[in-house]
């Protein structure tokens, strides 16, 4: 693609308020050309490809997230389809998977995992992929999100280890039935959600982001339910907001979890809280 065309598209996205116009154009052009982003400078667009890229740039100008336009995102080496039915998987969420893997490995067999607020299914699918002994139940209250998660499981050939269940958190789930409860629940304060960047607030589902006035509307009942649903010795792993570490830590201790710990993300911010259920 000629540098002149590239700069024209970049200027359009910059004028529209895109936070990283250069990278956005590279990714969209690479999607159209079927190559890696840095290879676009050595490729020429056909008339048809340029027309397709023009349509994608126009969508990005309207603030639609690049991940939705492309329709997929890499999550721990898995190609996860994503669209407006569910939250876009973020790199920080990969750390949640790592924390589970470091606590429960292949020596623990079989391993019953429930991924609550599964969205695209990325967390549960990564665990199903990396733990041969795992059986994953993916829960979401949104049937649209569950349909997307099931599509991802089918395409990744993980559907035998990955069962979708439409449910409100862990309500009605049998006591002492899971080894792991893992979740990236809605945790953003309602007033903060209203002021998010338009590309997030106006395109990603509010249901997957807005955690109520204090961001705890789902975390509190989920912690209480997990204390009942987990087997003795089982673990709860939650992604949280950077400013929620202490309050979620106290929440887990209050419902009886032991070895409660706050785990930081790549930027050194509080990003996860984990704890274990007493052995007896």
PyMOL commands that set and color helices and strands:
alter all, ss='L'
color gray80, all
select helices_A, chain A and resi 3-15+21-33+37-42+47-61+66-70+91-103+122-130+143-155+159-161+190-193+198-201+206-208+219-229+245-254
alter helices_A, ss='H'
color red, helices_A
select strands_A, chain A and resi 72-75+78-81+111-116+134-140+162-166+178-183+230-239+258-264+270-276
alter strands_A, ss='S'
color yellow, strands_A
deselect
rebuild
show_as cartoon
